[in-house]
Structure formats: structure tokens, C-alpha cells
Amino acid sequence: MDKVTPSVLKTVIEGIPLLSLDNYTFWRICVINFLDLVKLKKALTTDEDTLNPEENDFLKAIIVAKLESTVQANVVDTSNEDSAKKTWESIIKFFAFT
């Protein structure tokens, strides 16, 4: 994660749209590209790796910041608000049939 220049990281994060009820596929592609860039895709999207506390806080902040309030109300709750991985899984489950 620390090998990416701050300006590139900022540009990529700004390029991720807010997740709405209408743009899940595009949003997911943008987030996956971001995860590839920061080398955290495997840790977030599989059970083969784990996130350390710093990585969890970083991804949690980015993911939640990129949710419209209507989506956030449906995917973030007390059971997952402290876990980037659980929040990710909740988003995937919510949009599973779209």
C-alpha cells in the first residue's frame, strides 16, 4: 500500500463514484481496481488473507465514504460497521440480485 504515490492514490479514490442503487457494477469495477492498486484485493474479497487493523480502517473509511446514504442505510449496521470485510460482504449480498 505504501508504494503508491499519494497523488495517484488520491486520483484513483476520487474516480470511484458513490455507490447508488443504479451503478453497482461500475462501482465494483472501480473499487476492485483500487484494491488491486493497494494490494488488498485478496485480503478483502477472499478468506485466504486477512486485513491488519490499519488496512481495515483504511478500507472501511474508503468504502463507507463511497456509499450513498440510501445504500449505506441498507448495508452498514452494528454487526459490520467496524469491519471492512463484513461491510464488503454486506454490499455484495445486497446487490446479489441486480
N, C-alpha and C positions, 0 to 999 in steps of 0.2 A: 504494500500500500504506500509506503514512503518513497518509492521510486518514481511516482507520478508527480510531475511538477504541479504546483498549486494552481497555475493558470489553466492547465489542461483539465485538471480535476474540476475546477470551477465551471469551465465551459461545458463539460460533459454533464455535470449536475444540473446546470441551468437548462440544458437541452432536454431534460426529462420533463414531460408535461405533467400537470396534475392529473391523477387518475380519476376519471369520471365514470359514469355508468355506460358511456359510449365509446371509450377509447382503450379498453383493456389490452388488446393485442399489441397495439403500437406502444403503449406504456411499458408492457412487459419486455418487449424487444429492447427498448431504451434502457431499462433497468438491468437486463441481462448483459448488455454491452458495458454498462458501468461496472457491474460486478466482475466481468472479465478483466477490465482495466485495472481494478484494485485487487485482483487475485483473490476474491472472496466468493466467487460463484459456487464452487463446490461446498464450501462451508455453510452457505446459506440454503442452498437448494437440495442438498443430499444429507444423508445420515453418515456419510463416510468421513466427515470432518466436522470440527466444531469451531465456534467463534470464541475468541478470548473476550473478556469484559470490554476492552477498548474497542474492538471490532464490532461487538454487539451494539454498544452505544452509538458508534458512528453510523452503522447501517440503520439502526432504529430511527435515528434522527432524520436521515435522508428519506427513508421510506415513508414515514409519517408526514414529513413536510411535503411530500409529493402526492398526497391524497386530498381530494375534495372533501369538504365536511360531510357531505351525504354518504360518501364511501367510507370515510373514517368511522362514522357512527355505526356502520354495519360490520366493520372488520376489526376494530380495535376495542378491546374491553379489558376488564381487570385480570382476566386469565392470560392475556398475551401482551399487555402494554409494556412489560419490561423485557421482552424477548423479540429480537428482530426475526429470528427463525419462526417463532409461533405466529407473529404478525404476517410474515410472508405466507405461511401455510393457510392462514385465515383468508388472505386475499385470494389465493389460488382456489380455495374451496368456494368462496363467494362467487367467483366468476367462472366456475367449472362448467356451467351450462350456457355460457354466452358464446 
